[in-house]
């Protein structure tokens, strides 16, 4: 470590938000994939929108986690 160099601390609040959003996405995906779907539905059934929301939440949570691990701070 260089003289005078400061070690950056992890933004724990941002990490907590990222993990929370990832957990919420996993919760939506688990709930959506456990829905029973009748074979009468062609392609888009009652499981489509919850899966879409779960995937979107998981992607946002992953992006937030990467940003937090890089040390990018969120706006207060």
N, CA, C and O atoms as a CHARMM CRD file, in Angstrom:
* protein
*
  304
    1    1 UNK  N      0.84100  -1.16600   0.00000 PROA 1      0.00000
    2    1 UNK  CA     0.00000   0.00000   0.00000 PROA 1      0.00000
    3    1 UNK  C      0.89500   1.24000   0.00000 PROA 1      0.00000
    4    1 UNK  O      1.86200   1.30300   0.75900 PROA 1      0.00000
    5    2 UNK  N      0.58600   2.21000  -0.83000 PROA 2      0.00000
    6    2 UNK  CA     1.38800   3.41500  -0.93100 PROA 2      0.00000
    7    2 UNK  C      1.24200   4.27700   0.31700 PROA 2      0.00000
    8    2 UNK  O      0.24700   4.19800   1.03700 PROA 2      0.00000
    9    3 UNK  N      2.25100   5.09600   0.55100 PROA 3      0.00000
   10    3 UNK  CA     2.18800   6.01600   1.67000 PROA 3      0.00000
   11    3 UNK  C      1.15000   7.08200   1.34200 PROA 3      0.00000
   12    3 UNK  O      1.19100   7.68000   0.26700 PROA 3      0.00000
   13    4 UNK  N      0.23800   7.31700   2.24600 PROA 4      0.00000
   14    4 UNK  CA    -0.79300   8.32500   2.05000 PROA 4      0.00000
   15    4 UNK  C     -2.01200   7.81700   1.29300 PROA 4      0.00000
   16    4 UNK  O     -2.98600   8.55100   1.12600 PROA 4      0.00000
   17    5 UNK  N     -1.97000   6.58200   0.83800 PROA 5      0.00000
   18    5 UNK  CA    -3.12300   6.03400   0.12000 PROA 5      0.00000
   19    5 UNK  C     -4.18700   5.61300   1.13500 PROA 5      0.00000
   20    5 UNK  O     -3.88700   5.02200   2.17200 PROA 5      0.00000
   21    6 UNK  N     -5.40600   5.92900   0.80900 PROA 6      0.00000
   22    6 UNK  CA    -6.52100   5.58600   1.68700 PROA 6      0.00000
   23    6 UNK  C     -7.23200   4.35100   1.17400 PROA 6      0.00000
   24    6 UNK  O     -7.46900   4.20400  -0.02500 PROA 6      0.00000
   25    7 UNK  N     -7.55900   3.48500   2.07700 PROA 7      0.00000
   26    7 UNK  CA    -8.32900   2.30600   1.69400 PROA 7      0.00000
   27    7 UNK  C     -9.80800   2.68100   1.69400 PROA 7      0.00000
   28    7 UNK  O    -10.32800   3.23300   2.66300 PROA 7      0.00000
   29    8 UNK  N    -10.47100   2.36700   0.58300 PROA 8      0.00000
   30    8 UNK  CA   -11.88500   2.69200   0.47000 PROA 8      0.00000
   31    8 UNK  C    -12.70100   1.62700   1.18700 PROA 8      0.00000
   32    8 UNK  O    -12.48300   0.43100   0.99600 PROA 8      0.00000
   33    9 UNK  N    -13.61900   2.05900   1.99400 PROA 9      0.00000
   34    9 UNK  CA   -14.47300   1.10200   2.68700 PROA 9      0.00000
   35    9 UNK  C    -15.67500   0.76900   1.80500 PROA 9      0.00000
   36    9 UNK  O    -16.09600   1.56800   0.96800 PROA 9      0.00000
   37   10 UNK  N    -16.20400  -0.40700   2.01100 PROA 10     0.00000
   38   10 UNK  CA   -17.36700  -0.83300   1.23800 PROA 10     0.00000
   39   10 UNK  C    -18.59300  -0.04200   1.68000 PROA 10     0.00000
   40   10 UNK  O    -18.76600   0.21800   2.87000 PROA 10     0.00000
   41   11 UNK  N    -19.44100   0.34000   0.73600 PROA 11     0.00000
   42   11 UNK  CA   -20.68800   1.03500   1.09900 PROA 11     0.00000
   43   11 UNK  C    -21.72500   0.01300   1.59600 PROA 11     0.00000
   44   11 UNK  O    -22.48900  -0.54200   0.80600 PROA 11     0.00000
   45   12 UNK  N    -21.73700  -0.22100   2.89700 PROA 12     0.00000
   46   12 UNK  CA   -22.56400  -1.27200   3.46400 PROA 12     0.00000
   47   12 UNK  C    -24.04900  -1.04000   3.23000 PROA 12     0.00000
   48   12 UNK  O    -24.78900  -2.00200   3.02200 PROA 12     0.00000
   49   13 UNK  N    -24.49800   0.19200   3.25800 PROA 13     0.00000
   50   13 UNK  CA   -25.90300   0.47100   2.99000 PROA 13     0.00000
   51   13 UNK  C    -26.29500   0.10200   1.57600 PROA 13     0.00000
   52   13 UNK  O    -27.35900  -0.47500   1.34700 PROA 13     0.00000
   53   14 UNK  N    -25.43000   0.43600   0.62000 PROA 14     0.00000
   54   14 UNK  CA   -25.69500   0.09900  -0.77500 PROA 14     0.00000
   55   14 UNK  C    -25.66000  -1.41600  -0.99200 PROA 14     0.00000
   56   14 UNK  O    -26.44700  -1.95600  -1.76900 PROA 14     0.00000
   57   15 UNK  N    -24.74400  -2.09200  -0.30300 PROA 15     0.00000
   58   15 UNK  CA   -24.69500  -3.55600  -0.39000 PROA 15     0.00000
   59   15 UNK  C    -25.96800  -4.18900   0.17900 PROA 15     0.00000
   60   15 UNK  O    -26.48200  -5.16900  -0.36100 PROA 15     0.00000
   61   16 UNK  N    -26.46000  -3.62000   1.26400 PROA 16     0.00000
   62   16 UNK  CA   -27.67800  -4.13900   1.88200 PROA 16     0.00000
   63   16 UNK  C    -28.87800  -3.97100   0.95200 PROA 16     0.00000
   64   16 UNK  O    -29.71100  -4.87000   0.84800 PROA 16     0.00000
   65   17 UNK  N    -28.96900  -2.83100   0.28100 PROA 17     0.00000
   66   17 UNK  CA   -30.05600  -2.60900  -0.67000 PROA 17     0.00000
   67   17 UNK  C    -29.94400  -3.59100  -1.83500 PROA 17     0.00000
   68   17 UNK  O    -30.94900  -4.15400  -2.26900 PROA 17     0.00000
   69   18 UNK  N    -28.73900  -3.79700  -2.33900 PROA 18     0.00000
   70   18 UNK  CA   -28.54200  -4.71700  -3.46400 PROA 18     0.00000
   71   18 UNK  C    -28.94400  -6.13700  -3.08800 PROA 18     0.00000
   72   18 UNK  O    -29.61800  -6.81400  -3.86400 PROA 18     0.00000
   73   19 UNK  N    -28.53900  -6.59200  -1.91400 PROA 19     0.00000
   74   19 UNK  CA   -28.88800  -7.94500  -1.47200 PROA 19     0.00000
   75   19 UNK  C    -30.40000  -8.05200  -1.24000 PROA 19     0.00000
   76   19 UNK  O    -31.00300  -9.08700  -1.52200 PROA 19     0.00000
   77   20 UNK  N    -31.00200  -6.98600  -0.72800 PROA 20     0.00000
   78   20 UNK  CA   -32.45200  -6.98200  -0.53700 PROA 20     0.00000
   79   20 UNK  C    -33.21400  -7.08400  -1.84700 PROA 20     0.00000
   80   20 UNK  O    -34.20100  -7.81400  -1.93300 PROA 20     0.00000
   81   21 UNK  N    -32.76700  -6.36200  -2.86600 PROA 21     0.00000
   82   21 UNK  CA   -33.42200  -6.42000  -4.17700 PROA 21     0.00000
   83   21 UNK  C    -33.21300  -7.79500  -4.80800 PROA 21     0.00000
   84   21 UNK  O    -34.13100  -8.33100  -5.42700 PROA 21     0.00000
   85   22 UNK  N    -32.01700  -8.37400  -4.65900 PROA 22     0.00000
   86   22 UNK  CA   -31.78200  -9.73200  -5.14800 PROA 22     0.00000
   87   22 UNK  C    -32.68500 -10.74700  -4.43300 PROA 22     0.00000
   88   22 UNK  O    -33.22400 -11.65800  -5.06100 PROA 22     0.00000
   89   23 UNK  N    -32.83900 -10.58100  -3.14300 PROA 23     0.00000
   90   23 UNK  CA   -33.72000 -11.47800  -2.38300 PROA 23     0.00000
   91   23 UNK  C    -35.17000 -11.34500  -2.80700 PROA 23     0.00000
   92   23 UNK  O    -35.89100 -12.33900  -2.89300 PROA 23     0.00000
   93   24 UNK  N    -35.60000 -10.11500  -3.07200 PROA 24     0.00000
   94   24 UNK  CA   -36.96400  -9.90500  -3.52600 PROA 24     0.00000
   95   24 UNK  C    -37.18700 -10.52300  -4.90400 PROA 24     0.00000
   96   24 UNK  O    -38.24800 -11.08700  -5.17200 PROA 24     0.00000
   97   25 UNK  N    -36.19400 -10.41600  -5.76800 PROA 25     0.00000
   98   25 UNK  CA   -36.28300 -11.05300  -7.07800 PROA 25     0.00000
   99   25 UNK  C    -36.35500 -12.56300  -6.97100 PROA 25     0.00000
  100   25 UNK  O    -37.12600 -13.20400  -7.68500 PROA 25     0.00000
  101   26 UNK  N    -35.55500 -13.13500  -6.08000 PROA 26     0.00000
  102   26 UNK  CA   -35.58800 -14.58800  -5.87100 PROA 26     0.00000
  103   26 UNK  C    -36.93600 -15.01800  -5.29600 PROA 26     0.00000
  104   26 UNK  O    -37.44900 -16.08200  -5.64400 PROA 26     0.00000
  105   27 UNK  N    -37.50600 -14.19800  -4.42100 PROA 27     0.00000
  106   27 UNK  CA   -38.81500 -14.49200  -3.84000 PROA 27     0.00000
  107   27 UNK  C    -39.89400 -14.50200  -4.92900 PROA 27     0.00000
  108   27 UNK  O    -40.73700 -15.39800  -4.95900 PROA 27     0.00000
  109   28 UNK  N    -39.86700 -13.51400  -5.81400 PROA 28     0.00000
  110   28 UNK  CA   -40.83400 -13.46400  -6.90800 PROA 28     0.00000
  111   28 UNK  C    -40.66400 -14.65400  -7.84500 PROA 28     0.00000
  112   28 UNK  O    -41.65000 -15.26700  -8.25700 PROA 28     0.00000
  113   29 UNK  N    -39.42300 -14.98200  -8.18400 PROA 29     0.00000
  114   29 UNK  CA   -39.18400 -16.11400  -9.08200 PROA 29     0.00000
  115   29 UNK  C    -39.62500 -17.43400  -8.46700 PROA 29     0.00000
  116   29 UNK  O    -40.21500 -18.27100  -9.14900 PROA 29     0.00000
  117   30 UNK  N    -39.34300 -17.62300  -7.19000 PROA 30     0.00000
  118   30 UNK  CA   -39.74500 -18.85500  -6.52100 PROA 30     0.00000
  119   30 UNK  C    -41.26600 -18.96500  -6.48600 PROA 30     0.00000
  120   30 UNK  O    -41.82100 -20.03600  -6.72900 PROA 30     0.00000
  121   31 UNK  N    -41.92900 -17.86600  -6.18600 PROA 31     0.00000
  122   31 UNK  CA   -43.39000 -17.88800  -6.16000 PROA 31     0.00000
  123   31 UNK  C    -43.99100 -18.09000  -7.53200 PROA 31     0.00000
  124   31 UNK  O    -44.98000 -18.80900  -7.68100 PROA 31     0.00000
  125   32 UNK  N    -43.40200 -17.46300  -8.53900 PROA 32     0.00000
  126   32 UNK  CA   -43.93800 -17.57800  -9.89600 PROA 32     0.00000
  127   32 UNK  C    -43.74300 -18.98500 -10.45200 PROA 32     0.00000
  128   32 UNK  O    -44.62400 -19.51700 -11.12700 PROA 32     0.00000
  129   33 UNK  N    -42.60100 -19.57900 -10.17200 PROA 33     0.00000
  130   33 UNK  CA   -42.33600 -20.91200 -10.71500 PROA 33     0.00000
  131   33 UNK  C    -43.09400 -22.01300  -9.97400 PROA 33     0.00000
  132   33 UNK  O    -43.17200 -23.14400 -10.45500 PROA 33     0.00000
  133   34 UNK  N    -43.64400 -21.69200  -8.82300 PROA 34     0.00000
  134   34 UNK  CA   -44.42400 -22.68100  -8.09100 PROA 34     0.00000
  135   34 UNK  C    -45.91000 -22.62000  -8.45300 PROA 34     0.00000
  136   34 UNK  O    -46.69500 -23.42200  -7.94700 PROA 34     0.00000
  137   35 UNK  N    -46.31300 -21.68100  -9.32200 PROA 35     0.00000
  138   35 UNK  CA   -47.71000 -21.60700  -9.75800 PROA 35     0.00000
  139   35 UNK  C    -48.04100 -22.78900 -10.65600 PROA 35     0.00000
  140   35 UNK  O    -47.24500 -23.18500 -11.50800 PROA 35     0.00000
  141   36 UNK  N    -49.20600 -23.33300 -10.45500 PROA 36     0.00000
  142   36 UNK  CA   -49.66600 -24.41900 -11.33700 PROA 36     0.00000
  143   36 UNK  C    -50.33300 -23.80000 -12.53900 PROA 36     0.00000
  144   36 UNK  O    -51.19100 -22.92900 -12.39600 PROA 36     0.00000
  145   37 UNK  N    -49.95400 -24.23300 -13.70900 PROA 37     0.00000
  146   37 UNK  CA   -50.50200 -23.70300 -14.94900 PROA 37     0.00000
  147   37 UNK  C    -51.20300 -24.83600 -15.69000 PROA 37     0.00000
  148   37 UNK  O    -50.64800 -25.91900 -15.87600 PROA 37     0.00000
  149   38 UNK  N    -52.42700 -24.56100 -16.10400 PROA 38     0.00000
  150   38 UNK  CA   -53.17400 -25.56200 -16.85900 PROA 38     0.00000
  151   38 UNK  C    -52.62700 -25.66500 -18.27400 PROA 38     0.00000
  152   38 UNK  O    -52.13100 -24.67600 -18.81400 PROA 38     0.00000
  153   39 UNK  N    -52.70800 -26.82600 -18.87600 PROA 39     0.00000
  154   39 UNK  CA   -52.17500 -26.98100 -20.23700 PROA 39     0.00000
  155   39 UNK  C    -52.98700 -26.22500 -21.29100 PROA 39     0.00000
  156   39 UNK  O    -52.58400 -26.19000 -22.45400 PROA 39     0.00000
  157   40 UNK  N    -54.11800 -25.62200 -20.91800 PROA 40     0.00000
  158   40 UNK  CA   -54.92800 -24.88800 -21.88800 PROA 40     0.00000
  159   40 UNK  C    -54.30700 -23.53800 -22.26600 PROA 40     0.00000
  160   40 UNK  O    -54.70200 -22.94300 -23.26900 PROA 40     0.00000
  161   41 UNK  N    -53.34000 -23.04600 -21.48000 PROA 41     0.00000
  162   41 UNK  CA   -52.66400 -21.80300 -21.82100 PROA 41     0.00000
  163   41 UNK  C    -51.62600 -22.08100 -22.90300 PROA 41     0.00000
  164   41 UNK  O    -50.85300 -23.03400 -22.80400 PROA 41     0.00000
  165   42 UNK  N    -51.61500 -21.25100 -23.92200 PROA 42     0.00000
  166   42 UNK  CA   -50.70000 -21.45400 -25.04400 PROA 42     0.00000
  167   42 UNK  C    -49.27500 -21.07500 -24.65000 PROA 42     0.00000
  168   42 UNK  O    -48.42900 -21.95000 -24.46700 PROA 42     0.00000
  169   43 UNK  N    -49.01100 -19.80300 -24.52000 PROA 43     0.00000
  170   43 UNK  CA   -47.66200 -19.36300 -24.16600 PROA 43     0.00000
  171   43 UNK  C    -47.67200 -18.43800 -22.95500 PROA 43     0.00000
  172   43 UNK  O    -46.94500 -18.67600 -21.99000 PROA 43     0.00000
  173   44 UNK  N    -48.47200 -17.40400 -22.99300 PROA 44     0.00000
  174   44 UNK  CA   -48.50300 -16.43900 -21.89200 PROA 44     0.00000
  175   44 UNK  C    -49.63500 -16.82000 -20.95500 PROA 44     0.00000
  176   44 UNK  O    -50.81500 -16.70800 -21.28700 PROA 44     0.00000
  177   45 UNK  N    -49.24000 -17.27000 -19.78100 PROA 45     0.00000
  178   45 UNK  CA   -50.21800 -17.67700 -18.79000 PROA 45     0.00000
  179   45 UNK  C    -50.10700 -16.81500 -17.54700 PROA 45     0.00000
  180   45 UNK  O    -49.53600 -15.72600 -17.59100 PROA 45     0.00000
  181   46 UNK  N    -50.64800 -17.29200 -16.44800 PROA 46     0.00000
  182   46 UNK  CA   -50.61600 -16.52300 -15.20700 PROA 46     0.00000
  183   46 UNK  C    -49.22900 -16.41900 -14.58900 PROA 46     0.00000
  184   46 UNK  O    -49.04000 -15.66300 -13.63600 PROA 46     0.00000
  185   47 UNK  N    -48.27400 -17.14300 -15.09700 PROA 47     0.00000
  186   47 UNK  CA   -46.93300 -17.13500 -14.54800 PROA 47     0.00000
  187   47 UNK  C    -46.02300 -16.13100 -15.26000 PROA 47     0.00000
  188   47 UNK  O    -44.93600 -15.83800 -14.76300 PROA 47     0.00000
  189   48 UNK  N    -46.43900 -15.60600 -16.39900 PROA 48     0.00000
  190   48 UNK  CA   -45.57100 -14.75600 -17.21400 PROA 48     0.00000
  191   48 UNK  C    -45.16400 -13.46800 -16.50000 PROA 48     0.00000
  192   48 UNK  O    -43.97200 -13.18200 -16.38800 PROA 48     0.00000
  193   49 UNK  N    -46.12200 -12.69300 -16.01900 PROA 49     0.00000
  194   49 UNK  CA   -45.79300 -11.40200 -15.41700 PROA 49     0.00000
  195   49 UNK  C    -44.97000 -11.53900 -14.13700 PROA 49     0.00000
  196   49 UNK  O    -43.99900 -10.79900 -13.97900 PROA 49     0.00000
  197   50 UNK  N    -45.30600 -12.45500 -13.20600 PROA 50     0.00000
  198   50 UNK  CA   -44.43700 -12.60700 -12.02600 PROA 50     0.00000
  199   50 UNK  C    -43.01200 -13.02700 -12.36400 PROA 50     0.00000
  200   50 UNK  O    -42.07200 -12.58900 -11.70100 PROA 50     0.00000
  201   51 UNK  N    -42.83100 -13.87000 -13.38600 PROA 51     0.00000
  202   51 UNK  CA   -41.48300 -14.25500 -13.79800 PROA 51     0.00000
  203   51 UNK  C    -40.75500 -13.04700 -14.37300 PROA 51     0.00000
  204   51 UNK  O    -39.57200 -12.84400 -14.10000 PROA 51     0.00000
  205   52 UNK  N    -41.46200 -12.24200 -15.17000 PROA 52     0.00000
  206   52 UNK  CA   -40.86800 -11.03300 -15.73700 PROA 52     0.00000
  207   52 UNK  C    -40.41400 -10.06500 -14.64100 PROA 52     0.00000
  208   52 UNK  O    -39.32200  -9.50200 -14.72100 PROA 52     0.00000
  209   53 UNK  N    -41.24600  -9.87400 -13.62500 PROA 53     0.00000
  210   53 UNK  CA   -40.89200  -8.99800 -12.51200 PROA 53     0.00000
  211   53 UNK  C    -39.71900  -9.57600 -11.72500 PROA 53     0.00000
  212   53 UNK  O    -38.81900  -8.83500 -11.33200 PROA 53     0.00000
  213   54 UNK  N    -39.71600 -10.87600 -11.49200 PROA 54     0.00000
  214   54 UNK  CA   -38.62100 -11.51500 -10.76100 PROA 54     0.00000
  215   54 UNK  C    -37.29300 -11.40600 -11.49000 PROA 54     0.00000
  216   54 UNK  O    -36.25900 -11.16600 -10.86700 PROA 54     0.00000
  217   55 UNK  N    -37.31500 -11.58100 -12.80400 PROA 55     0.00000
  218   55 UNK  CA   -36.08500 -11.47000 -13.59000 PROA 55     0.00000
  219   55 UNK  C    -35.59100 -10.02000 -13.58800 PROA 55     0.00000
  220   55 UNK  O    -34.39300  -9.76700 -13.45900 PROA 55     0.00000
  221   56 UNK  N    -36.51600  -9.07700 -13.73100 PROA 56     0.00000
  222   56 UNK  CA   -36.12900  -7.66200 -13.72600 PROA 56     0.00000
  223   56 UNK  C    -35.55600  -7.25400 -12.37000 PROA 56     0.00000
  224   56 UNK  O    -34.55600  -6.53800 -12.31500 PROA 56     0.00000
  225   57 UNK  N    -36.17200  -7.69500 -11.28600 PROA 57     0.00000
  226   57 UNK  CA   -35.64400  -7.38600  -9.95200 PROA 57     0.00000
  227   57 UNK  C    -34.27000  -8.02200  -9.74200 PROA 57     0.00000
  228   57 UNK  O    -33.38000  -7.39800  -9.16400 PROA 57     0.00000
  229   58 UNK  N    -34.09600  -9.24000 -10.20100 PROA 58     0.00000
  230   58 UNK  CA   -32.80200  -9.90700 -10.06000 PROA 58     0.00000
  231   58 UNK  C    -31.71800  -9.19600 -10.86100 PROA 58     0.00000
  232   58 UNK  O    -30.58700  -9.06300 -10.39300 PROA 58     0.00000
  233   59 UNK  N    -32.05400  -8.73900 -12.06100 PROA 59     0.00000
  234   59 UNK  CA   -31.08100  -8.01000 -12.88100 PROA 59     0.00000
  235   59 UNK  C    -30.72000  -6.67200 -12.23400 PROA 59     0.00000
  236   59 UNK  O    -29.55200  -6.28300 -12.22000 PROA 59     0.00000
  237   60 UNK  N    -31.71100  -5.97700 -11.70400 PROA 60     0.00000
  238   60 UNK  CA   -31.42400  -4.70400 -11.01900 PROA 60     0.00000
  239   60 UNK  C    -30.58600  -4.93600  -9.76300 PROA 60     0.00000
  240   60 UNK  O    -29.66500  -4.17100  -9.47600 PROA 60     0.00000
  241   61 UNK  N    -30.90600  -5.99200  -9.01700 PROA 61     0.00000
  242   61 UNK  CA   -30.13200  -6.30900  -7.82100 PROA 61     0.00000
  243   61 UNK  C    -28.69700  -6.66700  -8.14700 PROA 61     0.00000
  244   61 UNK  O    -27.78000  -6.27900  -7.42400 PROA 61     0.00000
  245   62 UNK  N    -28.49200  -7.40600  -9.23600 PROA 62     0.00000
  246   62 UNK  CA   -27.13200  -7.75800  -9.64700 PROA 62     0.00000
  247   62 UNK  C    -26.35500  -6.51400 -10.07100 PROA 62     0.00000
  248   62 UNK  O    -25.17600  -6.37600  -9.74600 PROA 62     0.00000
  249   63 UNK  N    -27.01200  -5.61000 -10.79600 PROA 63     0.00000
  250   63 UNK  CA   -26.34900  -4.36600 -11.20300 PROA 63     0.00000
  251   63 UNK  C    -26.00600  -3.51400  -9.98800 PROA 63     0.00000
  252   63 UNK  O    -24.92600  -2.92600  -9.93000 PROA 63     0.00000
  253   64 UNK  N    -26.90700  -3.44100  -9.02500 PROA 64     0.00000
  254   64 UNK  CA   -26.63000  -2.68700  -7.79400 PROA 64     0.00000
  255   64 UNK  C    -25.47800  -3.31800  -7.01200 PROA 64     0.00000
  256   64 UNK  O    -24.65000  -2.60900  -6.44100 PROA 64     0.00000
  257   65 UNK  N    -25.42900  -4.63700  -6.99000 PROA 65     0.00000
  258   65 UNK  CA   -24.36000  -5.32200  -6.26800 PROA 65     0.00000
  259   65 UNK  C    -23.00600  -5.06200  -6.91600 PROA 65     0.00000
  260   65 UNK  O    -22.01900  -4.82500  -6.21900 PROA 65     0.00000
  261   66 UNK  N    -22.95100  -5.10500  -8.24100 PROA 66     0.00000
  262   66 UNK  CA   -21.69500  -4.83100  -8.94100 PROA 66     0.00000
  263   66 UNK  C    -21.25100  -3.39800  -8.66900 PROA 66     0.00000
  264   66 UNK  O    -20.07300  -3.15700  -8.40700 PROA 66     0.00000
  265   67 UNK  N    -22.17100  -2.45200  -8.72700 PROA 67     0.00000
  266   67 UNK  CA   -21.82700  -1.06200  -8.47400 PROA 67     0.00000
  267   67 UNK  C    -21.34400  -0.86100  -7.03600 PROA 67     0.00000
  268   67 UNK  O    -20.38800  -0.12500  -6.79500 PROA 67     0.00000
  269   68 UNK  N    -22.00800  -1.51700  -6.08700 PROA 68     0.00000
  270   68 UNK  CA   -21.60400  -1.37400  -4.68800 PROA 68     0.00000
  271   68 UNK  C    -20.22500  -1.97900  -4.44700 PROA 68     0.00000
  272   68 UNK  O    -19.42800  -1.42100  -3.69300 PROA 68     0.00000
  273   69 UNK  N    -19.93600  -3.12000  -5.08000 PROA 69     0.00000
  274   69 UNK  CA   -18.62800  -3.73800  -4.90200 PROA 69     0.00000
  275   69 UNK  C    -17.52100  -2.94300  -5.58100 PROA 69     0.00000
  276   69 UNK  O    -16.36300  -3.02300  -5.17300 PROA 69     0.00000
  277   70 UNK  N    -17.86300  -2.18400  -6.60600 PROA 70     0.00000
  278   70 UNK  CA   -16.88200  -1.30000  -7.23900 PROA 70     0.00000
  279   70 UNK  C    -16.63700  -0.03500  -6.42100 PROA 70     0.00000
  280   70 UNK  O    -15.69800   0.71100  -6.69700 PROA 70     0.00000
  281   71 UNK  N    -17.47300   0.20700  -5.42500 PROA 71     0.00000
  282   71 UNK  CA   -17.29600   1.37100  -4.57800 PROA 71     0.00000
  283   71 UNK  C    -18.09400   2.58600  -5.00700 PROA 71     0.00000
  284   71 UNK  O    -17.89900   3.68100  -4.47900 PROA 71     0.00000
  285   72 UNK  N    -18.99500   2.39800  -5.96500 PROA 72     0.00000
  286   72 UNK  CA   -19.83000   3.51000  -6.41400 PROA 72     0.00000
  287   72 UNK  C    -20.91200   3.74100  -5.37100 PROA 72     0.00000
  288   72 UNK  O    -21.65700   2.82400  -5.02500 PROA 72     0.00000
  289   73 UNK  N    -20.99200   4.95100  -4.87800 PROA 73     0.00000
  290   73 UNK  CA   -21.95300   5.29000  -3.84600 PROA 73     0.00000
  291   73 UNK  C    -23.24700   5.78800  -4.47200 PROA 73     0.00000
  292   73 UNK  O    -23.23100   6.46700  -5.49900 PROA 73     0.00000
  293   74 UNK  N    -24.36400   5.44800  -3.84800 PROA 74     0.00000
  294   74 UNK  CA   -25.66200   5.93700  -4.29800 PROA 74     0.00000
  295   74 UNK  C    -25.88800   7.36700  -3.81300 PROA 74     0.00000
  296   74 UNK  O    -25.23400   7.83800  -2.88300 PROA 74     0.00000
  297   75 UNK  N    -26.82400   8.03900  -4.46300 PROA 75     0.00000
  298   75 UNK  CA   -27.16300   9.39800  -4.03800 PROA 75     0.00000
  299   75 UNK  C    -27.89100   9.35400  -2.70000 PROA 75     0.00000
  300   75 UNK  O    -28.73900   8.48600  -2.49400 PROA 75     0.00000
  301   76 UNK  N    -27.58200  10.25900  -1.79700 PROA 76     0.00000
  302   76 UNK  CA   -28.29200  10.26500  -0.50900 PROA 76     0.00000
  303   76 UNK  C    -29.72700  10.74300  -0.65200 PROA 76     0.00000
  304   76 UNK  O    -30.45800  10.80700   0.33700 PROA 76     0.00000
